[in-house]
């Protein structure tokens, strides 16, 4: 019996030791699970923050893209208006009253002859009569061209382009900012 008692004590001690180790293992397991939950929660919060940051960045990019597209559309419309204004102005100049056009041509010739004495003058078809009687001109030739005058030196080395389109384009570039301000405020 003494042996049974010793065996029982060893078994009891082993059970207590096993229970103690099981309790410690359960505590360790709970601690590991809690740490894992905390890491998971931390990772979840970090991913949520990254997601929110990404969404905000995408919203800013979309907004910027939309604003840029809106500006592009407005600028294109403004360019259309400016182009139409240019063409309408050119049309009005080209189709002005013959008396007014003759006066403009004579003024152009007067100024141009200061640079090119006794020039050859080129005018659009059926417009040579508008400058008839002007002195100091070598010759007048009608040709297929837009309204205005082209003057050329006798030796052909100097050519002055006073077609209405050329004059308008030159002034248009210089005055584009002012024209835009008038049209668009």
FILOTOR-280584 format. One line per field, with one value per atom (N, C-alpha, C): x, y, z; atom name; residue number from 1. Coordinates in Angstrom, 1 decimal, padded with zeros to 4 digits. Layout:
% FILOTOR-280584
px <- (X  ...)
py <- (Y  ...)
pz <- (Z  ...)
atomo <- (CA  ...)
num <- (NUM  ...)
END
This chain:
% FILOTOR-280584
px <- (000.8  000.0  000.8  001.9  002.8  003.2  003.3  003.6  002.5  001.3  000.1  000.0  000.3  000.2  001.2  002.4  003.5  003.0  002.5  002.0  000.9  000.0  -001.1  -000.6  000.4  000.9  001.6  002.3  003.0  002.0  000.9  -000.1  -000.8  -001.1  -001.7  -000.8  000.4  001.4  001.5  001.5  001.6  000.3  -000.9  -002.1  -002.1  -001.6  -001.6  -000.6  000.5  001.5  000.9  000.2  -000.4  -001.5  -002.3  -003.3  -002.7  -001.6  -000.8  -000.3  000.3  000.8  -000.3  -001.4  -002.5  -003.0  -003.1  -003.6  -002.6  -001.3  -000.3  -000.3  -000.6  -000.7  -001.9  -003.0  -004.3  -004.0  -003.3  -002.9  -002.1  -001.1  -000.2  -001.0  -001.9  -002.7  -003.6  -004.2  -005.0  -004.2  -003.0  -002.1  -001.7  -001.4  -001.0  -002.2  -003.4  -004.6  -004.9  -004.7  -005.0  -004.0  -002.7  -001.7  -002.0  -002.4  -002.8  -004.0  -005.0  -006.1  -005.7  -004.8  -004.3  -003.5  -002.7  -002.0  -002.9  -003.9  -004.9  -005.7  -006.0  -006.8  -005.9  -004.6  -003.7  -003.5  -003.4  -003.2  -004.5  -005.7  -006.9  -007.0  -006.6  -006.7  -005.7  -004.5  -003.6  -004.1  -004.7  -005.3  -006.5  -007.3  -008.4  -007.9  -006.8  -006.2  -005.6  -004.9  -004.4  -005.5  -006.6  -007.8  -008.3  -008.5  -009.1  -008.1  -006.8  -005.8  -005.9  -006.0  -006.1  -007.4  -008.5  -009.8  -009.7  -009.1  -008.9  -008.0  -007.0  -006.0  -006.8  -007.5  -008.2  -009.3  -010.0  -011.0  -010.3  -009.1  -008.4  -008.0  -007.5  -007.1  -008.3  -009.4  -010.6  -011.1  -011.0  -011.5  -010.5  -009.2  -008.2  -008.4  -008.7  -008.9  -010.1  -011.2  -012.4  -012.3  -011.5  -011.3  -010.4  -009.4  -008.6  -009.4  -010.3  -011.1  -012.1  -012.6  -013.5  -012.8  -011.5  -010.7  -010.4  -010.1  -009.8  -011.0  -012.2  -013.4  -013.7  -013.5  -013.7  -012.7  -011.4  -010.4  -010.7  -011.2  -011.5  -012.7  -013.7  -014.8  -014.3  -013.5  -013.0  -012.2  -011.4  -010.6  -011.6  -012.7  -013.6  -014.2  -014.6  -015.1  -014.1  -012.9  -011.8  -011.6  -011.6  -011.4  -012.6  -013.8  -014.9  -014.9  -014.5  -014.4  -013.3  -012.2  -011.2  -011.7  -012.4  -012.9  -014.0  -014.9  -015.9  -015.3  -014.2  -013.6  -012.9  -012.2  -011.6  -012.7  -013.8  -014.9  -015.4  -015.6  -016.0  -015.0  -013.7  -012.7  -012.7  -012.8  -012.7  -013.9  -015.1  -016.3  -016.8  -015.8  -016.2  -016.6  -017.3  -017.7  -016.5  -016.7  -015.5  -014.9  -015.7  -015.1  -014.2  -014.6  -013.8  -012.6  -012.7  -011.6  -010.6  -011.1  -010.1  -009.3  -010.0  -009.3  -008.3  -008.6  -007.7  -006.5  -006.7  -005.7  -004.7  -005.3  -004.5  -003.6  -004.1  -003.4  -002.2  -002.5  -001.5  -000.4  -000.8  000.2  001.0  000.4  001.1  002.2  001.9  002.8  003.9  003.4  004.3  005.4  005.0  005.9  007.1  006.9  008.1  009.2  008.8  009.7  010.2  009.2  009.5  009.1  010.0  009.6  009.3  008.3  007.8  007.6  006.8  006.6  005.7  005.9  004.9  003.8  002.5  001.5  000.6  000.3  -000.6  -001.9  -003.0  -004.3  -005.2  -006.3  -007.2  -007.9  -008.3  -009.0  -010.2  -010.3  -011.4  -011.3  -010.1  -009.9  -008.9  -008.3  -007.3  -007.9  -009.2  -009.8  -009.8  -009.7  -009.7  -008.5  -007.4  -006.2  -005.8  -006.7  -006.4  -006.1  -005.2  -004.9  -003.8  -003.4  -002.3  -001.0  -000.3  001.0  002.1  003.3  004.4  004.4  003.6  003.5  004.0  004.9  005.5  004.4  003.7  002.6  001.6  000.4  -000.6  -001.0  -001.0  -001.4  -002.5  -003.5  -004.6  -004.2  -004.4  -004.1  -005.1  -005.0  -005.9  -005.3  -005.8  -005.4  -006.5  -006.3  -007.3  -007.2  -008.2  -008.2  -007.0  -006.6  -005.4  -004.5  -003.3  -002.3  -001.0  -000.3  001.1  002.0  003.0  003.9  005.3  005.9  007.2  008.1  009.4  010.4  010.6  011.1  011.2  012.2  013.2  014.1  013.6  012.4  011.8  012.5  013.4  014.1  013.3  012.4  011.6  010.1  009.4  008.0  007.3  006.3  005.5  004.1  003.7  002.4  001.4  000.6  -000.5  -001.8  -001.9  -003.2  -003.9  -005.2  -006.0  -005.7  -005.7  -005.4  -004.1  -003.1  -001.7  -001.7  -002.3  -002.4  -003.2  -004.3  -005.1  -004.4  -003.8  -003.0  -001.9  -001.2  -000.1  -000.7  -001.7  -002.4  -003.1  -003.7  -004.4  -003.5  -002.3  -001.3  -000.9  -000.7  -000.3  -001.4  -002.7  -003.8  -004.7  -004.2  -005.0  -005.5  -004.6  -004.9  -006.1  -005.9  -007.0  -008.3  -008.2  -009.5  -010.1  -009.3  -009.9  -010.5  -009.9  -010.4  -011.8  -011.9  -013.1  -014.2  -013.9  -014.9  -015.3  -014.3  -014.6  -014.5  -014.2  -014.2  -013.1)
py <- (-001.2  000.0  001.3  001.2  002.3  002.7  001.6  001.9  002.5  002.0  002.6  004.1  004.3  005.7  006.6  006.1  006.8  007.0  006.0  006.0  007.1  007.0  008.0  009.4  009.6  010.9  011.4  010.5  010.9  011.2  010.4  010.6  012.0  012.2  013.4  014.6  014.5  015.5  015.8  014.7  014.8  015.5  015.1  015.8  017.2  017.6  019.0  019.7  019.1  019.6  019.8  018.8  018.8  019.9  020.0  021.1  022.5  022.6  023.8  024.2  023.2  023.5  023.8  023.1  023.4  024.8  025.2  026.6  027.6  027.3  028.2  028.3  027.1  027.0  027.8  027.6  028.4  029.9  030.3  031.7  032.2  031.4  031.7  031.8  030.8  030.8  032.1  032.4  033.6  034.9  034.9  036.0  036.1  035.0  035.0  035.4  034.9  035.3  036.8  037.3  038.7  039.5  039.1  039.8  039.8  038.6  038.4  039.3  039.3  040.2  041.7  042.1  043.4  043.7  042.8  043.0  043.1  042.2  042.2  043.5  044.0  045.3  046.4  046.4  047.4  047.4  046.2  046.0  046.5  046.2  046.6  048.1  048.7  050.2  050.8  050.2  050.7  050.6  049.4  049.2  050.2  050.4  051.3  052.7  053.1  054.4  054.5  053.5  053.5  053.6  052.9  052.9  054.3  054.9  056.3  057.3  057.1  058.0  057.8  056.6  056.3  056.9  056.7  057.3  058.8  059.4  060.9  061.3  060.6  060.9  060.7  059.7  059.4  060.5  060.9  062.0  063.3  063.6  064.8  064.7  063.6  063.4  063.5  062.9  063.0  064.5  065.2  066.6  067.4  067.2  067.9  067.6  066.3  066.0  066.7  066.7  067.3  068.8  069.4  070.9  071.2  070.3  070.5  070.4  069.3  069.1  070.3  070.8  072.0  073.2  073.4  074.5  074.3  073.1  072.8  073.1  072.7  073.0  074.5  075.2  076.7  077.3  076.9  077.5  077.1  075.9  075.6  076.4  076.6  077.5  078.9  079.4  080.8  080.9  079.8  079.8  079.8  079.0  079.0  080.4  081.1  082.4  083.4  083.3  084.2  083.9  082.6  082.2  082.8  082.6  083.1  084.6  085.3  086.7  087.2  086.5  086.8  086.6  085.5  085.2  086.3  086.6  087.6  089.0  089.3  090.6  090.6  089.5  089.4  089.5  088.8  088.9  090.3  091.0  092.4  093.3  093.1  093.9  093.6  092.3  091.9  092.4  092.5  092.9  094.3  095.1  096.5  097.2  098.3  099.1  099.5  099.4  099.7  101.0  102.1  103.4  103.3  102.7  102.5  101.7  100.6  099.7  100.5  101.3  102.1  103.1  103.7  104.6  103.8  102.6  101.8  101.4  101.0  100.6  101.8  103.0  104.1  104.5  104.4  104.6  103.6  102.4  101.3  101.6  102.0  102.3  103.5  104.5  105.7  105.3  104.5  104.1  103.2  102.2  101.2  101.8  102.9  103.5  104.1  104.4  105.0  103.9  102.7  101.6  101.0  100.9  100.4  101.4  102.2  103.2  102.5  103.1  102.6  101.1  100.6  099.1  098.5  097.2  096.5  096.2  096.3  096.1  095.0  094.1  093.0  093.2  093.0  093.2  092.0  091.7  090.7  091.0  089.9  090.1  091.1  091.9  092.9  094.0  094.2  095.3  096.4  096.2  097.2  098.6  098.6  099.9  100.7  100.0  100.7  101.6  101.3  102.1  102.8  102.9  103.6  105.1  105.6  107.0  107.2  106.2  106.4  106.5  107.5  107.8  107.1  106.9  106.3  104.8  104.2  102.7  102.2  101.3  100.7  100.0  099.1  098.3  097.8  097.5  096.9  095.6  094.5  093.2  092.6  092.1  091.4  089.9  089.3  087.9  087.3  086.0  085.2  085.3  086.2  086.4  086.9  086.9  087.5  089.0  089.7  091.1  091.7  092.8  093.6  093.8  094.2  094.6  093.9  093.5  093.0  093.9  094.4  095.4  094.7  094.9  094.2  095.2  095.2  096.1  095.7  096.6  096.4  095.2  095.0  093.8  092.6  092.6  091.5  091.0  091.8  091.4  091.8  092.7  093.1  093.0  092.3  092.1  092.4  093.3  093.7  093.2  092.4  091.7  092.5  093.2  094.0  093.4  092.1  091.5  091.7  091.8  092.0  090.9  089.7  088.6  088.7  089.1  089.3  090.4  091.5  092.7  092.3  091.6  091.2  090.2  089.3  088.3  088.9  089.9  090.6  091.3  092.1  092.9  092.0  090.9  090.0  089.4  089.0  088.4  089.4  090.7  091.7  092.1  092.0  092.5  091.3  090.1  089.0  089.1  089.5  089.6  090.7  091.8  092.8  092.3  091.7  091.1  090.1  089.2  088.2  088.9  090.0  090.7  091.3  091.9  092.5  091.5  090.3  089.3  088.5  088.3  087.4  088.0  089.3  090.0  089.7)
pz <- (000.0  000.0  000.0  000.6  000.6  -000.8  -001.6  -003.0  -003.8  -003.5  -004.1  -003.7  -002.5  -002.0  -002.8  -002.9  -003.6  -005.1  -005.7  -007.1  -007.2  -006.2  -006.3  -006.1  -005.2  -005.0  -006.3  -006.9  -008.2  -009.3  -009.3  -010.3  -010.0  -008.7  -008.3  -008.6  -008.3  -008.6  -010.1  -010.9  -012.3  -012.9  -012.3  -012.7  -012.4  -011.2  -010.8  -011.8  -012.0  -012.9  -014.3  -014.8  -016.1  -016.1  -015.1  -015.0  -015.0  -014.3  -014.2  -015.6  -016.3  -017.6  -018.6  -018.5  -019.3  -019.1  -017.8  -017.5  -018.1  -017.9  -018.5  -020.0  -020.6  -022.1  -022.5  -021.7  -022.1  -022.0  -020.9  -020.7  -021.9  -022.3  -023.4  -024.7  -024.9  -026.1  -026.1  -025.0  -024.9  -025.2  -024.6  -024.9  -026.4  -027.0  -028.4  -029.2  -028.9  -029.7  -029.5  -028.3  -028.1  -028.9  -028.8  -029.6  -031.1  -031.6  -033.0  -033.3  -032.4  -032.7  -032.7  -031.9  -031.9  -033.2  -033.6  -034.8  -036.0  -036.0  -037.1  -037.1  -035.9  -035.8  -036.3  -035.9  -036.3  -037.8  -038.4  -039.8  -040.5  -040.0  -040.5  -040.5  -039.4  -039.4  -040.4  -040.5  -041.5  -042.9  -043.2  -044.5  -044.8  -043.7  -043.9  -044.1  -043.4  -043.6  -045.0  -045.5  -046.9  -047.9  -047.6  -048.5  -048.6  -047.4  -047.4  -048.1  -047.8  -048.5  -050.0  -050.4  -051.9  -052.5  -051.7  -052.2  -052.3  -051.3  -051.3  -052.5  -052.7  -053.8  -055.1  -055.3  -056.5  -056.8  -055.7  -055.8  -056.3  -055.7  -056.1  -057.5  -057.9  -059.3  -060.3  -059.9  -060.7  -060.8  -059.7  -059.7  -060.5  -060.4  -061.2  -062.7  -063.0  -064.4  -064.9  -064.1  -064.5  -064.7  -063.8  -063.9  -065.1  -065.4  -066.6  -067.8  -067.9  -069.0  -069.2  -068.1  -068.2  -068.8  -068.3  -068.8  -070.3  -070.7  -072.1  -072.9  -072.5  -073.2  -073.4  -072.3  -072.3  -073.2  -073.2  -074.0  -075.5  -075.8  -077.2  -077.7  -076.8  -077.2  -077.4  -076.6  -076.7  -078.1  -078.3  -079.6  -080.8  -080.7  -081.8  -082.0  -080.9  -081.0  -081.6  -081.1  -081.7  -083.2  -083.5  -085.0  -085.8  -085.3  -086.0  -086.1  -085.0  -085.1  -086.1  -086.1  -087.1  -088.5  -088.8  -090.2  -090.5  -089.6  -089.9  -090.1  -089.4  -089.6  -091.0  -091.3  -092.6  -093.8  -093.6  -094.5  -094.7  -093.6  -093.7  -094.4  -094.1  -094.8  -096.3  -096.6  -098.0  -098.8  -098.1  -098.8  -098.5  -098.1  -097.8  -099.1  -099.0  -100.1  -101.0  -102.3  -103.2  -103.0  -102.6  -102.4  -101.2  -100.1  -098.9  -099.2  -099.9  -100.3  -101.1  -102.1  -102.9  -102.0  -101.0  -100.1  -099.3  -098.8  -098.1  -098.9  -100.2  -101.1  -101.3  -101.6  -101.9  -100.7  -099.5  -098.3  -098.1  -098.4  -098.3  -099.3  -100.5  -101.6  -101.2  -100.6  -100.2  -099.2  -098.2  -097.2  -097.8  -098.6  -099.2  -100.1  -100.9  -101.8  -101.1  -099.8  -099.1  -098.9  -098.9  -098.7  -100.1  -101.0  -102.3  -103.4  -103.9  -104.9  -106.2  -106.8  -108.1  -108.1  -107.2  -107.1  -108.2  -108.4  -109.2  -108.1  -108.5  -107.6  -108.0  -107.1  -107.4  -106.6  -107.3  -106.6  -107.0  -106.3  -106.6  -108.0  -108.6  -109.9  -109.8  -110.8  -110.9  -109.9  -109.3  -108.3  -108.8  -110.0  -110.4  -110.6  -110.9  -111.1  -109.8  -108.6  -107.3  -107.1  -107.8  -107.6  -108.9  -109.9  -111.1  -110.8  -111.5  -111.3  -110.2  -109.5  -108.5  -109.2  -108.9  -109.5  -108.7  -109.4  -108.8  -108.7  -109.6  -109.6  -110.9  -110.9  -112.1  -113.0  -112.3  -113.0  -112.0  -112.5  -111.7  -112.4  -111.6  -112.2  -111.3  -112.0  -111.3  -111.2  -110.1  -109.9  -108.9  -108.9  -107.9  -106.5  -105.7  -104.4  -103.5  -102.2  -101.3  -101.4  -100.9  -100.9  -100.2  -100.8  -100.3  -101.5  -101.1  -102.1  -101.8  -102.8  -102.7  -103.6  -103.0  -103.7  -103.8  -105.0  -105.2  -105.9  -105.4  -106.1  -107.5  -108.3  -109.7  -110.0  -109.1  -109.4  -108.7  -108.0  -107.3  -106.0  -105.5  -104.3  -103.0  -103.1  -101.9  -102.3  -101.3  -101.5  -100.3  -100.4  -099.2  -099.3  -098.4  -098.4  -097.6  -098.2  -097.5  -097.8  -098.0  -098.1  -096.7  -096.8  -095.5  -094.5  -095.0  -094.1  -093.4  -094.1  -093.5  -092.5  -092.9  -092.0  -090.7  -090.9  -089.8  -088.9  -089.5  -088.7  -087.8  -088.4  -087.7  -086.6  -086.8  -085.7  -084.7  -085.2  -084.3  -083.3  -083.7  -082.7  -081.7  -082.1  -081.2  -080.2  -080.7  -079.9  -079.4  -079.5  -079.1  -077.6  -076.7  -075.3  -075.1  -075.8  -075.7  -076.3  -077.4  -078.0  -077.1  -076.5  -075.6  -074.4  -073.9  -072.8  -073.1  -074.3  -074.7  -074.9  -075.5  -075.8  -074.5  -073.7  -072.6  -071.2  -071.2  -069.9  -069.0)
atomo <- (N  CA  C  N  CA  C  N  CA  C  N  CA  C  N  CA  C  N  CA  C  N  CA  C  N  CA  C  N  CA  C  N  CA  C  N  CA  C  N  CA  C  N  CA  C  N  CA  C  N  CA  C  N  CA  C  N  CA  C  N  CA  C  N  CA  C  N  CA  C  N  CA  C  N  CA  C  N  CA  C  N  CA  C  N  CA  C  N  CA  C  N  CA  C  N  CA  C  N  CA  C  N  CA  C  N  CA  C  N  CA  C  N  CA  C  N  CA  C  N  CA  C  N  CA  C  N  CA  C  N  CA  C  N  CA  C  N  CA  C  N  CA  C  N  CA  C  N  CA  C  N  CA  C  N  CA  C  N  CA  C  N  CA  C  N  CA  C  N  CA  C  N  CA  C  N  CA  C  N  CA  C  N  CA  C  N  CA  C  N  CA  C  N  CA  C  N  CA  C  N  CA  C  N  CA  C  N  CA  C  N  CA  C  N  CA  C  N  CA  C  N  CA  C  N  CA  C  N  CA  C  N  CA  C  N  CA  C  N  CA  C  N  CA  C  N  CA  C  N  CA  C  N  CA  C  N  CA  C  N  CA  C  N  CA  C  N  CA  C  N  CA  C  N  CA  C  N  CA  C  N  CA  C  N  CA  C  N  CA  C  N  CA  C  N  CA  C  N  CA  C  N  CA  C  N  CA  C  N  CA  C  N  CA  C  N  CA  C  N  CA  C  N  CA  C  N  CA  C  N  CA  C  N  CA  C  N  CA  C  N  CA  C  N  CA  C  N  CA  C  N  CA  C  N  CA  C  N  CA  C  N  CA  C  N  CA  C  N  CA  C  N  CA  C  N  CA  C  N  CA  C  N  CA  C  N  CA  C  N  CA  C  N  CA  C  N  CA  C  N  CA  C  N  CA  C  N  CA  C  N  CA  C  N  CA  C  N  CA  C  N  CA  C  N  CA  C  N  CA  C  N  CA  C  N  CA  C  N  CA  C  N  CA  C  N  CA  C  N  CA  C  N  CA  C  N  CA  C  N  CA  C  N  CA  C  N  CA  C  N  CA  C  N  CA  C  N  CA  C  N  CA  C  N  CA  C  N  CA  C  N  CA  C  N  CA  C  N  CA  C  N  CA  C  N  CA  C  N  CA  C  N  CA  C  N  CA  C  N  CA  C  N  CA  C  N  CA  C  N  CA  C  N  CA  C  N  CA  C  N  CA  C  N  CA  C  N  CA  C  N  CA  C  N  CA  C  N  CA  C  N  CA  C  N  CA  C  N  CA  C  N  CA  C  N  CA  C  N  CA  C  N  CA  C  N  CA  C  N  CA  C  N  CA  C  N  CA  C  N  CA  C  N  CA  C  N  CA  C  N  CA  C  N  CA  C  N  CA  C  N  CA  C  N  CA  C  N  CA  C  N  CA  C  N  CA  C  N  CA  C  N  CA  C  N  CA  C)
num <- (1  1  1  2  2  2  3  3  3  4  4  4  5  5  5  6  6  6  7  7  7  8  8  8  9  9  9  10  10  10  11  11  11  12  12  12  13  13  13  14  14  14  15  15  15  16  16  16  17  17  17  18  18  18  19  19  19  20  20  20  21  21  21  22  22  22  23  23  23  24  24  24  25  25  25  26  26  26  27  27  27  28  28  28  29  29  29  30  30  30  31  31  31  32  32  32  33  33  33  34  34  34  35  35  35  36  36  36  37  37  37  38  38  38  39  39  39  40  40  40  41  41  41  42  42  42  43  43  43  44  44  44  45  45  45  46  46  46  47  47  47  48  48  48  49  49  49  50  50  50  51  51  51  52  52  52  53  53  53  54  54  54  55  55  55  56  56  56  57  57  57  58  58  58  59  59  59  60  60  60  61  61  61  62  62  62  63  63  63  64  64  64  65  65  65  66  66  66  67  67  67  68  68  68  69  69  69  70  70  70  71  71  71  72  72  72  73  73  73  74  74  74  75  75  75  76  76  76  77  77  77  78  78  78  79  79  79  80  80  80  81  81  81  82  82  82  83  83  83  84  84  84  85  85  85  86  86  86  87  87  87  88  88  88  89  89  89  90  90  90  91  91  91  92  92  92  93  93  93  94  94  94  95  95  95  96  96  96  97  97  97  98  98  98  99  99  99  100  100  100  101  101  101  102  102  102  103  103  103  104  104  104  105  105  105  106  106  106  107  107  107  108  108  108  109  109  109  110  110  110  111  111  111  112  112  112  113  113  113  114  114  114  115  115  115  116  116  116  117  117  117  118  118  118  119  119  119  120  120  120  121  121  121  122  122  122  123  123  123  124  124  124  125  125  125  126  126  126  127  127  127  128  128  128  129  129  129  130  130  130  131  131  131  132  132  132  133  133  133  134  134  134  135  135  135  136  136  136  137  137  137  138  138  138  139  139  139  140  140  140  141  141  141  142  142  142  143  143  143  144  144  144  145  145  145  146  146  146  147  147  147  148  148  148  149  149  149  150  150  150  151  151  151  152  152  152  153  153  153  154  154  154  155  155  155  156  156  156  157  157  157  158  158  158  159  159  159  160  160  160  161  161  161  162  162  162  163  163  163  164  164  164  165  165  165  166  166  166  167  167  167  168  168  168  169  169  169  170  170  170  171  171  171  172  172  172  173  173  173  174  174  174  175  175  175  176  176  176  177  177  177  178  178  178  179  179  179  180  180  180  181  181  181  182  182  182  183  183  183  184  184  184  185  185  185)
END
